[in-house]
Amino acid sequence: MSVQPLHDGAADHPRVPRTIGGISSALRGSRRAQFFAELLEAQQGPELDGVLNAWWGRAMLDTDPDRDRVRAAAEAGTLPTVSMDEILRRRQEHRAR
């Protein structure tokens, strides 16, 4: 078994560019203002990297084409899930190959 992306966009061409402009363009509503507030307070280095990484993840979620469907399924309790035990079992099977 291999992992395949669910949506268009390769690792070298993500749906949201990992830049300040790319992230801010992708964020919805007041989240953009929150992003800039955290960005302006962050020190250059690991702290700034942490802000960019966290908000890039949020921007990716905001631009996910299935976002509303997944959220509705989660709220309805119908979102498919996998236990941690199952994930570990699959990883062990994969390593054994």
C-alpha positions, 0 to 999 in steps of 0.5 A, a space after each residue: 500500500 502506498 500513500 497517494 494525495 487526495 487532491 491535485 498538487 504535488 509536494 513541490 507545487 502545493 495548493 498553498 505556496 509556503 510563503 507569507 503571501 501564499 498563506 495570507 491569500 488562502 486564509 478565510 475571513 478574520 483568520 488572515 488578521 490573526 495570522 498577521 498579528 502572530 507573524 508581526 510578533 514572531 522573532 526571526 528563526 524558529 519562532 517565525 518558522 513555527 508561525 509560518 508552519 502552523 498557519 500554512 497548515 490552517 491555510 491548507 485546510 481552509 482551501 481543501 475542496 472537501 473541507 465543508 463535506 469533511 466538517 459536516 461528516 465530523 459533526 454528524 459523527 460519520 467521518 471514517 476513522 482508523 484506530 492508532 492500533 490499526 495504523 501501527 499494524 499497517 505500518 508493521 505490515 508495510 515494513 515487513 514487505 
